[in-house]
Amino acid sequence: MGASLAELVVLAAIVWLVARLLEPLRRRFERAILSLIAPDRAGIIDAVILSVNKKRKE
C-alpha cells in the first residue's frame, strides 16, 4: 500500500515542526554532554557566522 503525495507532504511537515520545537532542547542536551565529557570546555557559547563585507570604505 503506497502513500499518496498529500500524506507524504503532511508527514514531512510534522517532522519539520517537531524538529523546530525540539531545537532548544537539543542545545541543552549537547551542552550537558559536553560538560560531562570535557568540563573545562563546557563554557563554549554557540557562534553565528556573519558575512564579511570585503569592500573598503574610503
N, C-alpha and C positions, 0 to 999 in steps of 0.2 A: 504494500500500500504506500503510494507516494504522497508527499506533502505538496500542497498547492503553493504557488508563489506567494499568495497573501499570508499563508501560515508561516512561511519562512521569513517574510518581512516582519511579522509580528514577533516571532521568536528572536530575530536579530535586534529588534527594538527593546525587547525585555532584557536581553543580555547586556546591551549597551547601558540601559538605565541602571541595572544592578551594579555594573562596573563603576558608573559615575557615583552612585550612592556609597559604595564601599571605599572610594579613593581616600578619604581622611583616615579610615581605619587601617588601610594598607601602610600609610606613612608611619602611624603609631606603632604598628607591628614591626616594621623594618627597624625603627629606632630602638625598640625593646630588644630585638635580636642583636643589633649592633652593640648595645650596652652589655649584653651577655658575652658576646664574642671578644670585643675589644673595648673594655671600659674606658681606656684613655682616649678613644676616638668617638665616644658617644655624643659629644657636643657638636657634631657636624650638622650644619644647617643646610637645607636644600637651597640650591642656587638656581637662578634663572639666567639663561644665556640671552644676552641682549645683542642686537645687531650693532655693529660698529660702523659709524659714518666715517668713511675714509677721506672725504673731501676736506681740504684745509680751508679754514675761514681766514680771509685776508682783511 
